[in-house]
């Protein structure tokens, strides 16, 4: 379906980026590929930056930058030491 019904579907999917610029670049790449963007990237109240798109099954995905989350080189969340 090309109509997003919206609303919380019981889970959240997210793709974590290393910067606000990476969020913008990722969303731009998705938009150019024809992916439906449902919320443009913006600053969020807790200090992060994120936007949302939906996949073909209407699962909402967050593309996010969390300045408090350290990522390993391969993208894994780093252990806190």
C-alpha positions as CSV (number, residue, x, y, z in Angstrom):
1,X,0.0,0.0,0.0
2,X,1.2,3.5,-0.7
3,X,-0.9,5.0,2.1
4,X,0.7,5.1,5.6
5,X,-1.8,4.5,8.3
6,X,0.5,5.8,11.0
7,X,0.4,5.1,14.6
8,X,2.5,3.0,16.9
9,X,2.5,-0.7,15.8
10,X,4.0,-2.3,19.0
11,X,7.7,-1.9,18.1
12,X,10.3,0.6,17.1
13,X,13.0,0.1,14.5
14,X,15.9,2.5,14.3
15,X,19.1,3.1,12.3
16,X,21.7,5.0,14.3
17,X,24.0,7.5,12.7
18,X,27.2,9.1,13.9
19,X,26.1,12.7,13.1
20,X,23.2,15.0,12.2
21,X,24.7,15.3,8.7
22,X,24.6,11.5,8.4
23,X,20.9,11.5,9.3
24,X,20.3,14.1,6.6
25,X,22.3,12.2,4.0
26,X,20.6,8.9,4.8
27,X,17.2,10.4,4.6
28,X,18.1,12.1,1.3
29,X,19.3,8.8,-0.2
30,X,16.1,7.1,0.9
31,X,13.9,9.9,-0.6
32,X,15.8,9.7,-3.9
33,X,15.1,5.9,-3.9
34,X,11.4,6.6,-3.6
35,X,11.0,5.7,0.1
36,X,8.2,7.4,1.9
37,X,9.4,9.9,4.4
38,X,6.8,10.5,7.1
39,X,8.7,12.9,9.4
40,X,11.6,15.1,8.3
41,X,14.7,15.1,10.4
42,X,14.6,17.5,13.3
43,X,16.1,18.3,16.7
44,X,14.4,16.3,19.5
45,X,13.8,17.4,23.1
46,X,16.4,15.1,24.6
47,X,19.3,16.4,22.5
48,X,19.2,14.1,19.5
49,X,18.2,14.5,15.9
50,X,15.9,12.1,14.0
51,X,13.4,11.6,11.2
52,X,11.2,8.7,10.1
53,X,10.4,6.7,7.0
54,X,8.2,3.7,6.3
55,X,9.2,0.4,4.6
56,X,6.9,-1.4,2.1
57,X,5.2,-3.2,5.1
58,X,4.4,0.2,6.7
59,X,6.9,-0.4,9.5
60,X,8.1,3.0,10.7
61,X,11.9,3.4,10.9
62,X,13.7,6.1,12.8
63,X,16.9,7.4,11.4
64,X,18.6,8.9,14.4
65,X,21.7,10.6,15.8
66,X,22.1,10.2,19.6
67,X,25.0,12.3,20.9
68,X,25.0,10.2,24.1
69,X,25.4,6.8,22.2
70,X,28.9,5.8,21.2
71,X,29.1,3.5,18.1
72,X,32.0,1.2,17.2
73,X,33.7,1.5,13.8
74,X,31.4,-1.3,12.4
75,X,28.2,0.4,13.7
76,X,27.7,-1.7,16.8
77,X,26.8,0.1,20.0
78,X,30.0,0.5,22.1
79,X,30.2,-1.1,25.5
80,X,30.4,1.5,28.3
81,X,33.7,1.3,30.1
